[in-house]
Amino acid sequence: MSDSMGRFCWHELMTSDLAGAKKFYSSLFGWNVVDSGLSDMIYAICNVEGDGVAGMMPLPAPLVAQKVPPHWMGYIYADDVDAAAKAVEKDGGTMHRAPTDIPNVGRFAVMADPQGAAFILFSALGNNAQPKAGTPGTFGWNELHAVDAGKAMDFYGRHFGWQKDEAIPMGPMGDYQLFSVGGSQIGGIMNKAPEIPRPSWLFYVNVANMEAALERLKAAGGQLLHGPNPVPGGQIIAQCKDPQGAFFAMVSPA
């Protein structure tokens, strides 16, 4: 088993306005967004310090037809995408796209857990260099809003080796269950609020200063939905929406 197994290794935006999304996120996070050079699709790479941290692409036509809104997706590393996809499907998950090769990049499959939250399985052909963890502009936290947080934790633990870490009580909403891989905390799972229509992932981008980031958010046409709020561990979070309607969040030192 590789050291990458079970970790989020990439994040991807599917958007209704690629040019607008490039402009928005570049101004907000300082990303250098460049064309991927792929011949068979439009795909942009978001770079921090010369290394890719995320991708952007237009919403595929089938999703547009289904009225799926712009959204962020998370890639979970699997040593064997085909075997992992079969195991997820056998355990009540859904395969939305069968394992497929990306020439000279790797192999992926689009899945959903048994409660309906979508994610992507991925294995790379080579090393995917990324900036140091915590660097502004990189993704720093992965949060699942589930129907049943306990069952979701068990599911991901079975398939990706996620381990329960600290559980933070949140009153009537239950616990906020932190999870780790290889001893490193990488995210949390919670029961979704009633106003969230379906189980989904929310991804947090590191920023150096929350106040300054919120000013950039406002200037670029984004929307603050919740926060900024302090959280355990000496950090501040804010949950947001981009001009096209995709949800994301930010995290900074207090």
Sequence and secondary structure as in RCSB ss.txt:
>XXXX:A:sequence
MSDSMGRFCWHELMTSDLAGAKKFYSSLFGWNVVDSGLSDMIYAICNVEGDGVAGMMPLPAPLVAQKVPPHWMGY
IYADDVDAAAKAVEKDGGTMHRAPTDIPNVGRFAVMADPQGAAFILFSALGNNAQPKAGTPGTFGWNELHAVDAG
KAMDFYGRHFGWQKDEAIPMGPMGDYQLFSVGGSQIGGIMNKAPEIPRPSWLFYVNVANMEAALERLKAAGGQLL
HGPNPVPGGQIIAQCKDPQGAFFAMVSPA
>XXXX:A:secstr
  TTTTSEEEEEEEES HHHHHHHHHHHH  EEEE   SSS  EEEEETTEEEEEEEE  HHHHHTT   EEEEE
EE S HHHHHHHHHHTT EEEEEEEEETTTEEEEEEE TTS EEEEEEESS      TT TTSEEEEEEEESSHH
HHHHHHHHHH  EEEEEEE GGG EEEEEEETTEEEEEEEE  TTS S EEEEEEE S HHHHHHHHHHTT EEE
EEEEEETTTEEEEEEE TTS EEEEEEE 
